[in-house]
Amino acid sequence: MSEQQEYLDVSVWRGDASSGDYQSFRVPEYASQTILDVVSWIQQNADPTLTYRFACRVGMCGSCAMMVNGSPRWTCRTHVKKVAGKDRKLKIAPLRNLPVIKDLAADMAPFFDKWVKAGGRHAPSATRNDPIPQIKPESAGRDAANAGIECINCSVCYAACDTVTGNPDYLGPAALQRAWTIVNDEKHGNRDAVIEIVSAAGGCHNCHSMGSCTLHCPNDLDPMSAIAGLKRLTARNFFKRGA
Amino acid sequence: MLNIRLYLAQRISAMIMVPFVITHIAVMIYAIQGGLSAAEILGRTQGSVFWFLFYGMFVAAVSVHAAIGVRVIVSETTGLRGSALSLLSGASFLLFLFLGARAVMAVTVSA
């Protein structure tokens, strides 16, 4: 005799940049089911027009982040049993703080634009003909650079940040954590320019240290401490240079 | 909205305020033991160069600190930005400084 099938009560945001509303679906519950499984079940079995984004399904690509019951999460690694209460209710929406393209697909352009604006691109300090600089793995700078290097650019921290909500010019936790990685990377060719950018309006000094970024980061990174590092470094530099 | 200059101005003014706030509260608690009238307070503060400088610097630090705080709150809650925001922060600074200086003069300068 098979066990009785249980169902999840799922509200999914449907719409585009201009308008939309939640639509309810009844989704069969399975063992080890993820939020991405739930969304895929709806798209494959209930409504093929549902739009969402995913790629790797194993928490590496950073494509599938959505708001789940009010919190930003990587949906491929979020188990239903972790977030659905006893009432088996789920509310799934596109990432906060980003424009909506359609349904659950948020437009990531502002997020990546700010990542680039914060100086996120690597600038080489040597050519391929130069000897490879020796970096001690145990050096303090390398430690600080390593701390943020596993960022998958899922934008969960950006969606969690209330300062981003209130201040659209603010670069946000991911871009600033990338900047902190770069200013600690001895092989980067233009670290002063990055310090300059994060000291300007919209930079690290707008952070209120609320810590939502660190709380929600699915990779257990700590953007808030990276931003605090930038604040300390820029303040020290300001007095050193007198500029 | 905040750059490093405004950030440092707010942090440094906060640091300046710490001893002022502690002294202000401590003296207040000490002075009211056994009751205190307005005339008694003014008797001690009016004509005092020390209290003039103490509250003068306190008011200056508060004006800088509060004006930058107002700038952040207004910008994040109403979306005001650019020169209008700078005008508002400048006006708040002058208002706080004027009101504070008026109070300092009344309390520390001899009638």
Interface residues (C-beta under 8 A of the other chain):
Chain A: T163 G166 N167 D169 Y170 S199 A200 A201 G202 G203 H205 N206 K231 T234 A235 F238
Chain B: M1 L2 N3 I4 L6 Y7 L8 R11 V72 S75 E76 T77 R81
